[in-house]
Amino acid sequence: MRIVVLAVPGGGKTTIMRYVQMRKPDVTIVNFGDYMFKAARELYGVKDRDEMRKKLLPEDYVKLQEIAAKEISNISGDILIDTHASIKWRG
């Protein structure tokens, strides 16, 4: 099972996922943005998420999303994927 939980920051995603994990301890919770940031550090040398927003181009984000999705797809078992529906972009 793969469930994507998305909402704006502060929308209660983490609270809901913690509740589900208490009821179903075998469920793994992953944060899509953490996987994107890990790839951005490795590929582009960014030091934090603010630098990602300032330094990376939209096509870089697409590449990071593809890498994150591929890594998460390789995780076995039931997964809740924490993500945002959109990101704040400069300009």
N, C-alpha and C positions, 0 to 999 in steps of 0.2 A: 504494500500500500504506500502510495506517495500522496501527501496532501500539502498543497501550497497554501500557506496562511499569509494573506497580505492585507495591509492597512497602512494608513499614514502613521508617522511616528506618534507614539502616545495613544494609539488606538486600542491597546489591550492585547496585542498579539502574544507577547511574552507571558502575560498572566494566563491567558487561555491555554497556551501550550504547556505551561507548568502544571496546570490542572489536569490536562490530558495525560501528561507523563506520570503524575501521581496515580492516576487510575490505571494506566497502561505503562508500567515501568520499562517494558521492552521496546517502546517507541524511542527512536533517536530523533533529536531535534538538531537541525543544522540551520545556520544563517547564511543565506545566499551571498550577502554582501561580504561576509568573512572570507568566503572562497574567492570572490572577485578581488578583494584586497590582497590576499596571499599571492594571487597570480600577478597583480599589478606591482607588488614589491619585487617579485622575481623578474618580470619582463621589463619594467620601466623604472625600477629603483625608487618608487615613491615611498615616503616614510609614514604617511598617515592618510586618512580618507579626505581631509581637506586638500591635500596636495593632489590627490587623484582628480578632484573636481577642477582644480586650477590648471593642471598640467595635461590631462588626457583629452583626446579628441573623441567625438562620438563613435568613430570607427574603432577606437581603442576599447571603448566600453562594450561594443558588440563582441569583440574578440574575447574580452574578459568574461562576458556573460556565457559565451560558448564554452570556454574552459571550465567555468564554475559548474555549468549544467552537466558537462561530461563527467567531472569528478563526482558530483552528487549522484549521478545516475549509476555509478559504480558501487555505491554503498548498498550493502545488503540489509534486508529487514524492512520493517515499517519506519517511515520517515515523515516528520513534519518539517516543512521547509519554510522558514521565516524570511520574508522579504517585503519590500515596499513596492507599491504599484508604480512609483515613479521616483526620479531623483531630481534634486535641485541642480540646475545647470547655470553656469555663468552666462551673462549676456542678456 
